[in-house]
Each structure stands twice: as C-alpha cells, then as structure tokens.
Amino acid sequence: MVELPMPHGDKLRALLENDKLPEVDRPRVAHTIERYQQWLNDLQDVHGTIEEKVEQMTSLLNEYKYHVDVDLIFDSPADFLYRQKGQLKLDNTVVEEFATGLVSLCLGDHFGGHALRVGPSNCISAVRFESGILQSLPGGGMEIRSKDQDFAITRRLMIRASHHDDFSESVTVETNLAYVVAECKTNLDKTMFQEAAATALDVKALVPAAKYYLLCEWLDMTPINTATSAIDEVIVLRMAKRLSSNVRKAFSTSGGRTDHRAAFVEYLRSNPFSAESFLRFLGHIRAMVDAHYLKEDIVLERGYF
C-alpha cells in the first residue's frame, strides 16, 4: 500500500507539542489522535462499488469531523482551540487528507500504473529567466516559482536549462507538474475565491489541460459564475451556508459555546458532508482519465469527443 500524505495527522501531532496548548486540552488532543488513527483504519476497510465506498467514507468523515468540531474544539473549557483554529488548520486539513484517501481508494486503479502522486503537493506555477542581454547566467538564470496545493494529482518533473548544447553551466530543478488541483476551504468567501482564480490561471498557463477546483465546507459568499474565471467548479461539500456572524460571535468564549451548543450541534447534524458532492468531484477526475484513452471506434459510435 502506498503511504499517503497525512496533513491532518501532522497538525494534530504538532498541536500536542505546542507550548501554547492549555494543559486542560492536552489529554483531549491525545484522545483525538487516537480517534484519528481509528478513522484512518476504518477508511481503509471500506469496500464495494465506487458509489458504495463514497457513501461509507462520507459517513466516517461526518463522524470524525463532528468529533473535531464539537468534542475537541467547541466543547473545550479553554478558548485557545476555537480562537486559533484557523491558524492551527485543524478544519481544512481533515478535508485535504480525506480527499487524498478518497481519490486513491476509489480511483487509484484507474491511473493505469502511471507515476502519479495524489495529495497535498508543492507544484510549479511559473518559470522565469533572470538574465539580461549583457548578463549571462547559468541556465539563463532560470527561476522556478512554486505553490503548495491542498490537493493535487501530479507527476514529478525535472527541468534543466543551459546556454550550451552539452548542458554545461546548467541549472537543474526538481518540481511537480499538476494536472488536477483542488483548494480546500472551511469557509469560502469572495476574497478566497479571487485568490483561487489567480492560482487557477497560473496552473492552466503551465498545463492547459489541467483542472482546478474549490472544495469548501461552507459557502460564505454570493455565488459567482465560475465561467468568468479559470476555476472549473466550486463544490460546496455540505451544500449549506456558513452560520451567520451574529450567531458565531457568541462562540469565542467557553460560556457562549455552552449556551449555544444545542443550536451549533443541530446545524452540523442538519448539514452533513454530502456523498453526492464527493461523487461529483470523483466524476470530474474520472472523466479526465477516460478522455485520455479515447479510441476512434468509441468516438464514432457515440458521435463526439
């Protein structure tokens, strides 16, 4: 079995070592790490068709994410975890790690043995040459700009540049070339959308056939037509809007969270992660893979490609 990246597990373990973590939360984080390991084991045990796997995995995601959101963060008697959850990245890394496991377990066999990597990755986003007309630098002064992507399907890429045909005085860079990119957001607002649109443009400037998706747990903006951007699709994983700010403002203190716990739990339970949303994401990836193996007889039979 290929070892998959564990961004959420890494964040949990780092949190346990964080000197700023209140002592009252330390055993609670340790317990969450145990729950996390069980969650990984349960995900590996799913079986059936792709649809059945997605249903089972989404159910496991809902159970584990509820534990993180409510049992660990919301119910903490201290305020550190709730107020710092954006910096600690406990929210979106759950979806990052889940998306990696989901694609690997459901579509890994469809990649045909190609040397593809699935999961969070640092990917090339631009190439530039820093030399000038009277300034000759090795490799033309080649510089690579890269970006950490929450989720990507990539292939390792080696780039070598030189002014000489024997490649003397060359520059060699190792990077990753992305074919599918997905940014995972807990709450998607307009600023995040605009930043993602710029990233999507960079990705497609390098690989025109690449696809770029936004996976968000909660929608926190008025929807914008993705056709006006380089983003292929925004998928709202819970099919719901974020709780309004006038409700959330009471959550910053332990007492406020205690008073409003029932309403918060009801909102989570009423808006679980949707298996349909994850199936749609998988469908986009599978369509890319299937399109790569188009055969003439199939195209002529259905009349399009």
PyMOL commands that set and color helices and strands:
alter all, ss='L'
color gray80, all
select helices_A, chain A and resi 7-16+23-44+50-74+80-83+85-88+92-111+138-141+190-206+226-228+245-252+254-259+261-270+275-292+296-302
alter helices_A, ss='H'
color red, helices_A
select strands_A, chain A and resi 117-129+142-161+171-188+211-219+233-236
alter strands_A, ss='S'
color yellow, strands_A
deselect
rebuild
show_as cartoon
